[in-house]
Amino acid sequence: MIMTFEQYVSQEQMHIPEATGEFTLLLSGLTLATRMIQAQVRRAGLTGILGSHGEINVQGEMQQKLDVYANEALIHCLSQRQSIGIIASEENEEPIILGHTSPNAQYAIVFDPLDGSSNIDVAVTIGTTFSILRRPDHENASDPIEWVLQPGNKQVAAGYVVYGSSTVMVYSAGNGVHGFHARSQHRLLHPDPRKYTHAGSGSVLFNQRGVLRQVS
């Protein structure tokens, strides 16, 4: 049976009595943006979006045109979600404040819009990484920095999207790790993609002991 990412999240939401649907709506903004990025990556050579944008980002790195597009797509899609109070991107020096003082704003999202963008011109893997954090529940919740500088165990969900001829999203909200293959929608690829581990230039099956011994 085919299951999309949206169906999977809705199914998981049914097990959380206090769920309001806002988190599902947040994730729909994320998947929309990644599908937009996927479409540009796949036809980048035809649309003139390859190459340098001509500016240096806050990390001291030369921005690529796809960097800028990916960042703008994520910010645009996520900023429409009232449940998001703060957006923090690797490409922006300061967090983007949307409405963190509103009681409807319950989440912050932190991302690298296009990790590995220096690899674009040599056809090496690139992708989006993201982390979703809940609104701080202490007196410093009015400080945007407190929203994004939280320990890892405060994450609500995290994951990454790898773009290429086959685009894959890997996601976890603390109840296992799940992979989704993106076509028109993100479809469940494997219920537990931890059977694969990244090993430099490729992926290695855990049960190939001889290969693992050689790699180690």
C-alpha positions as CSV (number, residue, x, y, z in Angstrom):
1,M,0.0,0.0,0.0
2,I,1.3,3.5,-0.9
3,M,1.5,5.9,2.0
4,T,2.4,9.6,1.5
5,F,4.3,11.6,4.1
6,E,1.2,13.6,4.8
7,Q,-0.8,10.4,5.4
8,Y,1.9,9.1,7.6
9,V,2.0,12.2,9.8
10,S,-1.8,12.3,10.0
11,Q,-1.8,8.6,11.1
12,E,0.8,9.3,13.8
13,Q,-1.2,12.3,15.0
14,M,-4.1,10.1,15.8
15,H,-2.0,8.6,18.7
16,I,-1.5,12.0,20.3
17,P,-4.7,13.1,22.1
18,E,-3.6,16.7,22.4
19,A,-2.7,17.1,18.7
20,T,-4.4,20.1,17.0
21,G,-3.2,19.5,13.4
22,E,-0.9,22.6,13.5
23,F,2.2,20.4,13.4
24,T,0.9,18.6,10.4
25,L,0.2,21.9,8.6
26,L,3.8,23.0,9.5
27,L,5.2,19.9,7.8
28,S,3.1,20.4,4.7
29,G,4.9,23.8,4.3
30,L,8.2,22.0,4.6
31,T,7.4,19.3,2.1
32,L,6.0,21.9,-0.4
33,A,9.2,23.8,-0.3
34,T,11.4,20.7,-0.7
35,R,9.3,19.7,-3.8
36,M,9.9,23.2,-5.2
37,I,13.7,22.8,-4.6
38,Q,13.6,19.3,-6.1
39,A,12.1,20.6,-9.3
40,Q,14.7,23.3,-9.7
41,V,17.6,21.0,-8.9
42,R,16.5,18.5,-11.5
43,R,16.4,21.1,-14.3
44,A,19.0,23.5,-13.1
45,G,21.2,23.1,-16.1
46,L,18.3,24.1,-18.4
47,T,17.0,27.1,-16.5
48,G,20.3,28.9,-15.8
49,I,20.2,28.5,-12.0
50,L,23.6,26.9,-11.7
51,G,26.7,28.9,-10.6
52,S,27.5,31.6,-8.1
53,H,25.0,34.1,-6.9
54,G,27.9,36.5,-6.4
55,E,27.6,37.1,-2.6
56,I,29.2,35.7,0.5
57,N,26.9,34.3,3.2
58,V,27.3,34.6,7.0
59,Q,29.5,31.5,7.0
60,G,32.0,33.1,4.7
61,E,31.0,30.8,1.8
62,M,30.2,31.9,-1.7
63,Q,26.4,31.6,-2.2
64,Q,25.2,29.6,-5.2
65,K,22.1,30.5,-7.1
66,L,20.4,27.3,-5.9
67,D,21.3,28.3,-2.3
68,V,19.4,31.5,-2.6
69,Y,16.4,29.8,-4.3
70,A,16.2,27.0,-1.7
71,N,16.4,29.5,1.2
72,E,13.7,31.7,-0.3
73,A,11.4,28.8,-1.0
74,L,11.7,27.5,2.5
75,I,11.2,30.9,4.1
76,H,8.2,31.6,1.9
77,C,6.4,28.3,2.5
78,L,7.1,28.2,6.2
79,S,6.3,31.8,7.0
80,Q,2.7,31.1,5.9
81,R,2.2,28.8,8.9
82,Q,0.9,30.6,12.0
83,S,2.3,27.8,14.2
84,I,5.9,28.9,13.4
85,G,7.2,31.8,15.5
86,I,10.9,31.7,14.5
87,I,12.8,30.6,11.4
88,A,16.6,30.3,11.5
89,S,18.5,29.6,8.3
90,E,22.2,29.0,7.8
91,E,22.0,31.6,5.0
92,N,20.7,34.4,7.3
93,E,22.7,36.1,10.0
94,E,19.8,36.6,12.3
95,P,16.7,34.5,13.0
96,I,13.5,35.5,11.2
97,I,10.9,36.6,13.6
98,L,7.3,35.8,12.4
99,G,5.1,36.2,15.5
100,H,6.8,34.5,18.4
101,T,4.8,36.4,20.9
102,S,1.5,35.1,19.5
103,P,0.0,32.2,21.5
104,N,-0.5,30.4,18.1
105,A,3.2,30.3,17.5
106,Q,4.3,27.0,19.0
107,Y,7.4,26.0,17.0
108,A,10.7,27.2,15.7
109,I,12.4,25.6,12.6
110,V,16.1,25.6,11.9
111,F,17.5,24.5,8.6
112,D,20.3,24.5,6.1
113,P,18.5,25.1,2.9
114,L,21.0,23.4,0.6
115,D,23.8,21.6,2.4
116,G,26.8,20.7,0.2
117,S,26.0,23.4,-2.4
118,S,29.6,23.7,-3.3
119,N,29.2,20.2,-4.9
120,I,26.5,21.4,-7.3
121,D,28.7,21.8,-10.4
122,V,30.4,18.4,-9.9
123,A,27.1,16.5,-9.5
124,V,27.7,15.4,-5.9
125,T,24.8,15.0,-3.5
126,I,23.1,18.1,-2.0
127,G,20.2,18.3,0.4
128,T,18.2,20.2,3.0
129,T,18.6,19.5,6.7
130,F,16.1,20.7,9.3
131,S,15.2,20.6,13.0
132,I,11.9,21.6,14.6
133,L,11.8,22.8,18.1
134,R,8.9,23.6,20.5
135,R,8.3,27.0,21.9
136,P,10.3,27.6,25.1
137,D,8.1,27.3,28.2
138,H,10.1,29.5,30.5
139,E,10.2,33.3,31.1
140,N,12.8,33.9,28.3
141,A,10.3,32.8,25.6
142,S,10.2,36.3,24.3
143,D,13.9,36.1,23.3
144,P,14.1,34.6,19.7
145,I,17.6,33.2,20.5
146,E,16.0,31.1,23.3
147,W,13.8,29.5,20.7
148,V,16.6,28.2,18.4
149,L,19.4,27.6,20.9
150,Q,17.9,24.6,22.7
151,P,19.5,21.2,23.4
152,G,19.0,18.4,20.9
153,N,16.7,16.5,23.3
154,K,14.2,19.3,22.9
155,Q,13.7,18.6,19.2
156,V,10.2,17.7,18.2
157,A,11.3,16.3,14.8
158,A,14.3,16.4,12.5
159,G,15.4,15.1,9.2
160,Y,16.9,15.7,5.8
161,V,16.1,15.7,2.1
162,V,18.6,14.5,-0.5
163,Y,18.1,15.8,-4.0
164,G,19.0,14.1,-7.2
165,S,17.6,11.8,-9.9
166,S,15.9,10.2,-6.9
167,T,14.9,12.5,-4.1
168,V,14.6,11.0,-0.6
169,M,13.3,12.5,2.6
170,V,14.4,10.9,5.9
171,Y,12.4,12.0,9.0
172,S,12.0,11.2,12.7
173,A,9.7,12.6,15.3
174,G,11.1,10.2,18.0
175,N,9.1,7.2,17.0
176,G,11.6,5.5,14.6
177,V,13.2,6.8,11.4
178,H,11.3,6.7,8.2
179,G,12.3,7.3,4.6
180,F,10.1,8.8,1.8
181,H,10.7,8.9,-1.9
182,A,9.6,12.2,-3.5
183,R,7.8,12.2,-6.8
184,S,4.7,14.3,-7.0
185,Q,4.4,13.6,-3.2
186,H,6.7,12.1,-0.6
187,R,5.9,8.4,-0.5
188,L,7.0,5.9,2.2
189,L,10.1,4.2,0.9
190,H,11.1,2.0,3.8
191,P,9.7,1.9,7.4
192,D,13.2,1.8,8.8
193,P,16.0,3.3,6.6
194,R,18.5,2.7,9.4
195,K,19.4,-0.5,7.6
196,Y,21.6,1.8,5.5
197,T,24.5,3.8,6.7
198,H,26.4,6.5,4.8
199,A,30.0,5.5,4.3
200,G,31.9,8.2,2.4
201,S,31.0,7.8,-1.3
202,G,28.2,5.3,-1.0
203,S,25.8,3.4,1.2
204,V,26.6,0.1,2.9
205,L,24.2,-2.5,4.2
206,F,24.7,-3.3,7.8
207,N,24.6,-7.1,7.1
208,Q,27.5,-7.0,4.7
209,R,30.1,-7.8,7.4
210,G,33.0,-8.2,5.1
211,V,32.4,-4.7,3.6
212,L,32.0,-3.2,7.0
213,R,35.3,-4.7,8.2
214,Q,37.0,-3.2,5.2
215,V,35.5,0.2,5.7
216,S,36.4,0.3,9.4
